[in-house]
Amino acid sequence: MFQWKPEYSVHIASIDGQHQNLFRLGGELYASMSAGQGKASLSKILARLVQYTAVHFAHEERLMLLHGYPDFAAHQAEHQALTKRVLELQSEFEAGRVTISVQLLNFLKDWLRQHIAGSDQKYVPYLTGKAVA
């Protein structure tokens, strides 16, 4: 379900590595759910995914600010929207109002793929032009 593909590369090593880790964590969450592991196990993996996503977004935003990326505000707004949504899902899961389901995982996978293939690809020419590698 969560499989990294070379076409997702933004050709910036630190960001590609982080994207690959996000896919790996999503895959770990899917495997845990599929294996019928309990709420405590799923909760730990989901918390790691949420925390790592925040680290990744901060890294991308730091690079954009450092190099004066002109569409920073729009990209940051996308990050904030996903962060808000994922924190809501995490809260709902912890409260027992939602379960980790294939639908939830598909939402995360699709957002990750679309964000990397769409929004993240937009900054590639700008940042690589600034010699960010």
N, C-alpha and C positions, 0 to 999 in steps of 0.2 A: 504493500500500500504506500509506504513512504520510501521511495527509491530515488536516490540522487542520480541525475543524468548529466552527462558532460555539457549538454546545451544550456543547463542552468548556470554555468560558470559566468562570473562577472570579470574574470581575469585579474582579480585582486586577491592574492593568496589568503590574506587574513579573513576576508569576507567569505570567500569560497569555503574555507575551512569551517567557519562558523555556520554557514548554510548547511554544510554536510552534517555537522553535529545536530542541527535542528531536525534534519531528516532522520538521523539516527535515533534521537529521542522520541520523535513521533512514531518510528517503527517499534521502539521499545514499548511505548504505551499501547500500541496496537497488539503486539505479541502478548503483553500482559493481560489485556482485555480478552483476547482470543483464547488464552489458556485458562480463563475463568478465575484469575487471581482476585483476591479480595480487595475491598475498598482501601485498606491501608497501603497496600502495594501500589495500586493505581494512583492514590493520592500522592505518594512520594515521587513517582515518575512525573505526574502532572506538575507538581511543584517545581521539579528540576527543569521541566520544559518551560514553564512560565518564567522562572528566574533566568534561565539561559537566554530566552528571547529578549528580556530586558537588557542583558549584557550586550547582546548582539546589536540591538537597536541603538544603544548608547555608542557603541563602537562606530557604526555606520554614520551616525549623526555627528560624532566628533570629527571624522574624516571630512564630511561635507562642510562643516563649519570651518575647519582648519584651512580648507582649500577654496572657500567662498562659493560653494555650489549654489547657483541661482535659484533652483527649485527646492531649496532646503525646507521651507515652510510647508509646502504641499506634501513632501515625503514624510516629514515629521508628523503631520496630521494623520497620515495613513498608519504610521507606527502607533500613534496614540489611540486611534480607533480600534486597532487589533488588540492592543494591550488592554483597553477597557473591556472589550468583548471577552477576551480570554480570562481576565480576572473575574468577570461576572460568571462565566461558566465554571470556573474553579470554585467560587463561592457557592454556587448552586449545587455543585457536586458534593462539597463538604457538608452542606446542609441537608443532603439527601433528596433534593428536589429534582436532580437530573442524574443520569447515569452516563458513564463513558460508553458510547455506542458507536457503531460504524458511521452513523450520520454525523456525530460530533467529530469523529476523526476525519471524515471526508471534508468537513468544513475546514478543519485545520490544514489538511493536506492541500486542498484546492487554494486556500488563501496563500499558503506558503509558495506554491508553484506559480500562481498568478502574480504575486508580489515580486518574486525573483525574475520571472520572465517578462513582466511589464515594467513596474516602477523602478526596480533595481537596475534593469538594463538601460534605463534612461540616464543614469549618472555615470555609466561606464565610460563613454567617450570623454566626458568632462574630467573625471578623476584620473583616467589613464593619461589624458593630455597634460595633467599636472604631475605626471611621473609617479602616481600612486600605484604600487604593484604588489 
